[in-house]
Each structure stands twice: as structure tokens, then as C-alpha cells.
Amino acid sequence: MALPKIEDARSLSDEELASEIIEGKKKLLELRMLQATGRLEKSHEFKHTRHRIAQLLTVERERQLATSVEEASSSEP
């Protein structure tokens, strides 16, 4: 299974982005629980999930910085 592309994350709306981050964190918690109970079969899912969360958080931060730059440039006289 290939790692997801960041272009997929960039195409999401702000609400979808936030919900995907929450879902990713929930999945990571479930994976930890499976590992603790010894029922985890696909250990590579940790890497994929962490990678996806990092992509989503990166896109979210890029958007925050872009809006702050726009606000700063529009408030200058």
C-alpha cells in the first residue's frame, strides 16, 4: 500500500481537513490498543497513519500562515 499524496490533503476543505485529522488520531489510538493487546497484524499502518496526520497538519498550518499573511498585508496602510 502506497503512502497517501499531499495533493489529496490540499484538495480538502477546512472542515474535511479537521475531521480527517481527528479520524487519523482515533485510528492511531486504535492501533495502539491493538498492539497492546497483541492483536495487531499490520504494523506498517502506524507509519501510514502518522504520515497522513503529518500531511494534514502541514496543510492546516500552511493555510493558517497564508491567512495571517493576507490579513497582515491588507491591514498595512
C-alpha positions as CSV (number, residue, x, y, z in Angstrom):
1,M,0.0,0.0,0.0
2,A,1.5,3.3,-1.1
3,L,1.6,6.3,1.2
4,P,-1.1,9.0,0.5
5,K,-0.1,12.0,-1.5
6,I,-0.2,15.5,0.0
7,E,-2.2,16.8,-3.1
8,D,-5.1,14.7,-1.7
9,A,-4.9,16.6,1.6
10,R,-4.7,20.0,-0.2
11,S,-7.9,19.3,-2.1
12,L,-9.9,19.0,1.2
13,S,-11.9,21.9,2.6
14,D,-11.1,23.2,6.1
15,E,-13.9,21.2,7.7
16,E,-12.9,18.0,6.0
17,L,-9.3,18.6,6.9
18,A,-10.2,18.9,10.6
19,S,-12.3,15.8,10.6
20,E,-9.6,13.8,8.8
21,I,-7.1,14.9,11.5
22,I,-9.5,13.7,14.2
23,E,-10.1,10.4,12.4
24,G,-6.4,9.8,12.0
25,K,-5.7,10.4,15.7
26,K,-8.6,8.0,16.6
27,K,-7.1,5.4,14.2
28,L,-3.7,5.8,15.8
29,L,-5.2,5.2,19.2
30,E,-7.0,2.1,18.0
31,L,-3.7,0.8,16.5
32,R,-2.0,1.3,19.9
33,M,-4.8,-0.6,21.6
34,L,-4.5,-3.5,19.2
35,Q,-0.7,-3.5,19.7
36,A,-1.1,-3.5,23.5
37,T,-3.4,-6.5,23.3
38,G,-1.2,-8.4,20.9
39,R,-3.8,-8.4,18.1
40,L,-2.1,-6.0,15.7
41,E,-1.4,-7.8,12.4
42,K,-0.3,-4.9,10.1
43,S,2.3,-2.9,12.0
44,H,3.0,-0.7,8.9
45,E,-0.3,1.0,9.5
46,F,1.4,3.0,12.3
47,K,3.7,4.6,9.7
48,H,1.0,5.3,7.2
49,T,-1.3,6.8,9.8
50,R,1.4,9.0,11.3
51,H,2.4,10.1,7.8
52,R,-1.1,11.0,6.9
53,I,-1.7,13.0,10.1
54,A,1.6,14.9,9.5
55,Q,0.4,15.8,5.9
56,L,-2.9,17.0,7.2
57,L,-1.4,19.1,10.0
58,T,1.1,20.6,7.4
59,V,-1.7,21.6,5.1
60,E,-3.6,23.1,8.0
61,R,-0.6,25.1,9.1
62,E,0.1,26.3,5.6
63,R,-3.5,27.6,5.4
64,Q,-3.2,29.4,8.8
65,L,0.0,31.1,7.7
66,A,-1.5,32.1,4.3
67,T,-4.5,33.7,6.0
68,S,-2.2,35.5,8.6
69,V,-0.1,36.9,5.7
70,E,-3.2,38.1,3.8
71,E,-4.5,39.8,7.0
72,A,-1.2,41.5,7.6
73,S,-0.9,42.7,4.1
74,S,-4.4,44.0,3.9
75,S,-4.1,45.9,7.2
76,E,-1.0,47.8,6.1
77,P,-1.7,51.5,5.0
